[in-house]
């Protein structure tokens, strides 16, 4: 483990975190895109207090709770997509594990036990448990544990900035990137494939990479052709982080299974969710009648109450609309401050999930050497200026590439956005010069 001892956080309010030395930080990344409504919202604190006083815990095998039932209904109502069943777990990694198992057992229930392979993408991230890690494409995180993991076939990501050819239109590139899935399915054998999993908007590994138009529609067509389930990982980009409740709503695609976590309870409690269609649920209902899976703290009443309160705040304060509006402002500010910097190659994202990618040469998009530790250096300068960001490395291929991810709270003000961008700009210039 690293020897560096982080500052001791003692309190937080709104977008600010205070450490034990009295230093204040603008939390411009919500930790890891978690604190979606800021810190210390009294409505959420009171909801947690009331739930603890009424029912602190009841084992999910024996009981459900009003908080869990109301939250499930709320989530299903929050999206126009036909996702009608919900299971609550404790983290994004657990949600992905549950989704993978759900897809596997679905095929068993339907009499296709040979379907067990999950295809995923390079430069993806689906969690840190072994099962989720094995289905991700984050080289740095998975390499130490590779001998312990079941290998999962991967296709190239949908990464316009690095992968689209100069003479290729966005729709043409989207189709080519999606067609790689069909090629892999045929290589592995269609009867062996259970599901394809992808982040709708890629989060930490590549830095806020949205899909190009038509990509996921083509992916859906391919999955349907071969009877494969489409799992969309929205642990980071879901729960209104990009505007709509689910990021995939903007892609005009209907997944079979979706995972949610970070913005679900906004850091007030640990909770995640797996949402699926009635078709998936019906296979279990007409088959064995049970999902062979479980955790001790699933559907924890206090966590469900916290998540429900957070989601109600988002709806009552119309923060999903604010995400779109403030996201546009954030993008404009970043481009005005850093868009002409010779080492800022790309500024991208959607809503309040945005990133800058740092490059050695803008023309060739050549990344800096991984030995330079560039993202970490910018992070150090940001912290010195009282700014918390989410640095990332291995952006391009898992080894080289640097980016800085921003994910401020949905209620961030224009003044706060200006402060975030100014401090980030100063930090970049402290490391790389005026550019």
Order of alpha helices (4+ residues) and beta strands (2+ residues): beta-beta-beta-alpha-alpha-alpha-beta-alpha-beta-alpha-alpha-beta-alpha-alpha-beta-alpha-beta-beta-alpha-beta-alpha-alpha-alpha-beta-beta-alpha-beta-beta-beta-alpha
